[in-house]
Amino acid sequence: MDNKTETRSLRTDIAVAEYLRRLDDSINEYDAIYISVSKLENKNIRDSHRQELADTFAAFVSKAMARYFWFANEDVIVIYNRRIKDEILSCLVKIRFMFHDDILLKNSDNLEAIGFIKFYNMVGDKKEFYHLVSRLSHQQNQVKLQVKKSTPFVMNTIGSSSQGKQKKPFTPDILARVQKILSVADFSSFIRRQAICAVIGKSAPLRVFEEVYVSIPDLREMLLPDVDLVSNPWLFLSLSETLDKRVLETINRHDDGSLIGNFSININVSTILSDEFLAFDEGISASMRPSIILELQLADIFSDIKSFVLAKTFAQARGYKICIDGISVDKLKYLNRTNLNCDLMKIIWHPTFMDVINEDKHFMDYVNKAERAKMILCRIDDPSAIEVGNALGINLYQGRYVQRLLNATSPKVPFVAHK
């Protein structure tokens, strides 16, 4: 999903205490690790590093087996169920690799011995742990990290909220109320479109297809202005699945002729395996299916790879195309498009994009392997992104800047759904 992100800030010590309170009697099953990112010699931590740290623990957070908290000085605390300790240790190996060129981590096999990592038992070390959290929470500088709407995990940063008050937690009762409203509301008012365009050199953008998605900020402001939707990852995932199904239903109902193909839907893997998708599929003509692209988030895919393979195989057999969304430029080298057997890949543009390219002499090999014709550079907010993309041989683009160019040369077609 493109340009649909939100930042979240709150007092981290309060957030940690609240999380531990909710664990209640099961707190004896939990431990914590403290990752002292601030001790690294390289103080210029890139946003891509922050996001990679977040992604490292995302699968465990989405399964409610862990939660992590990001502090102002860049340090991270992870509270996790002891059953996944080996998996957490694997995460630490990845983190070591992420910062392998820092002098602090060179030539050392024991991360805990050099003070980069410290383990806490949530029973015996609780007092010391709270002292650490309190100290970290009183740092002066605030860090905000963007959280993608469709990724079912939570990131916490310190500071007061932008609106001056803390929002209510997302509870099962609120979810049930919202789902009931969505079942009877005119859902078309929440639907938005954004074009994916071909742009070659200085030419005007040419619309190739459109992404059809739900505006989460608009939905929140209309229905849940006082609720923090990402405070509970499982409930947010359930909400996103509800939204998926309503989007499918709305598309199936439309009769204004504005959606006859060449569009994409941002969708969960679980939704493709649902009865609602089967109903959607039955309402779509066989000739139309090859022009519909199903966009799946990278984090969703790797949280359950077996379900992804099943969903992808079914969808492609029916004629749909598969696009993997949410790929940061530094992750491209780890993905084999041929093995994943996807039709398209969305690469996220970021100000650090060129840093990654310049630091990796093999980057063009990754681009060649992924195939330029099957790559979309998304979140384009400025013309320099297109210049870089063109230099790489990428021709498909999505983002606010591209949409502005397109709107200047052609009228916007509204999405209309009729019951």
Stockholm file with secondary structure:
# STOCKHOLM 1.0

chainA/1-419         MDNKTETRSLRTDIAVAEYLRRLDDSINEYDAIYISVSKLENKNIRDSHRQELADTFAAFVSKAMARYFWFANEDVIVIYNRRIKDEILSCLVKIRFMFHDDILLKNSDNLEAIGFIKFYNMVGDKKEFYHLVSRLSHQQNQVKLQVKKSTPFVMNTIGSSSQGKQKKPFTPDILARVQKILSVADFSSFIRRQAICAVIGKSAPLRVFEEVYVSIPDLREMLLPDVDLVSNPWLFLSLSETLDKRVLETINRHDDGSLIGNFSININVSTILSDEFLAFDEGISASMRPSIILELQLADIFSDIKSFVLAKTFAQARGYKICIDGISVDKLKYLNRTNLNCDLMKIIWHPTFMDVINEDKHFMDYVNKAERAKMILCRIDDPSAIEVGNALGINLYQGRYVQRLLNATSPKVPFVAHK
#=GR chainA/1-419 SS CCSCEEECCCCHHHHHHHHHHHHGGGGGGEEEEEECGGGSSCCCCCHHHHHHHHHHHHHHHHTTSEEEEECTTSCEEEEEEGGGHHHHHHHHHHHHHHTTTSTTTTTCSCTTTTTSEEEEETTTTHHHHHHHHHHHHTCSSCCCCEEETTSCCCCCCCSCCTTSSCCEECCHHHHHHHHHHHHHSCGGGGEEEEEEEECCTTSCCEEEEEEEEECHHHHHHHHCTTEEGGGSHHHHHHHHHHHHHHHHHHHHHCCSSSCSSCEEEECCHHHHTSHHHHHHHHTSCTTTGGGEEEEEEHHHHHHSHHHHHHHHHHHHHHTCEEEEEEEEGGGGGGCCHHHHTCSEEEEECCTTHHHHHHHCTTHHHHHHHHCGGGEEEECCCSHHHHHHHHHHTCCEEESHHHHHHHHHHSCCCCCCCCC
#=GC SS_cons         CCSCEEECCCCHHHHHHHHHHHHGGGGGGEEEEEECGGGSSCCCCCHHHHHHHHHHHHHHHHTTSEEEEECTTSCEEEEEEGGGHHHHHHHHHHHHHHTTTSTTTTTCSCTTTTTSEEEEETTTTHHHHHHHHHHHHTCSSCCCCEEETTSCCCCCCCSCCTTSSCCEECCHHHHHHHHHHHHHSCGGGGEEEEEEEECCTTSCCEEEEEEEEECHHHHHHHHCTTEEGGGSHHHHHHHHHHHHHHHHHHHHHCCSSSCSSCEEEECCHHHHTSHHHHHHHHTSCTTTGGGEEEEEEHHHHHHSHHHHHHHHHHHHHHTCEEEEEEEEGGGGGGCCHHHHTCSEEEEECCTTHHHHHHHCTTHHHHHHHHCGGGEEEECCCSHHHHHHHHHHTCCEEESHHHHHHHHHHSCCCCCCCCC
//
